[in-house]
């Protein structure tokens, strides 16, 4: 069958089917609200936590629990850091860019994934570490050297280790293959353009 | 925006379905279709008319489809599913759909845009390439299709 006829057949056959399944604007708006709420959830949690911990730090310091006070301050700073980093990531790679030309879109996607990989690789230093260390310091400063504190330390270390391993797993099994696939697609398109 | 979106979707429903069905399986092509419609809804207020509306719609659809394939980690080539609407290998459209399914997502997009009768300049605009590069790729793809399927007939 010649190509022109193939095109005609292609369009007419698909036109025969009139399935529903197209999103209505109201559904889209509802979905968007959900996504926005999910995006802001960490910030909505982080800011009150930061305020509470900041307020708690002072009376702890006055009461002589210096380690706990410093740990509370560390936790408050960590909450702020997490909120700021997530906000920065959202600003660097806004979701509303699916109308870019494909090659540009793929490059942006790759950029976002590389950024995500970098964030996950350093998650120990900006997310897990400060939060767990702060939580342990707060507990240890109040309880002192006690088997409860040591048990808590073990739990904290295990949680930190587990989260770190999960992140590495996600990078290796999800992000790296996606970057490789994007590299291949970008390479193909760039090669064509260079011909 | 809502009224404009409804009109865009109405005018492009067939094209959007055809794209969704080529990038997702029988069970999830409607999910992809929803994602494309959602991306259109998100992007429509920012559409400034620098390109044709149809080009813009195709851009959103192709980008969303490729993202969908990547996120769901669907196999890129070949897609392991029956051709949509036909399982008869003697049916030329069934053969075409099987050929499309064998292609990687980018080449599939090029061929789909051509099947949708998008002018070469607009295909180039969708892909972010020069019209010459699109012509070269299209020639290669048609040649490959003819070699694999037409000459056997």
Interface residues (C-beta under 8 A of the other chain):
Chain A: X1 X3 X6 X7 X9 X10 X11 X13 X14 X15 X17 X19 X21 X22 X23 X24 X25 X26 X27 X28 X29 X31 X32 X95 X96 X98 X99 X100 X101 X102 X103 X104 X105 X106 X109 X174 X177 X178 X181 X182 X184 X185 X188 X189 X192 X193 X195
Chain B: X1 X2 X5 X6 X9 X13 X14 X16 X17 X18 X21 X30 X33 X34 X37 X38 X39 X41 X42 X43 X46 X47 X56 X59 X60 X62 X63 X64 X66 X67 X70 X73 X76 X85 X92 X93 X96 X104 X105 X106 X107 X109 X114 X115 X116 X117 X125 X126 X127 X128 X129 X130 X132 X133 X134 X136 X137 X142 X150
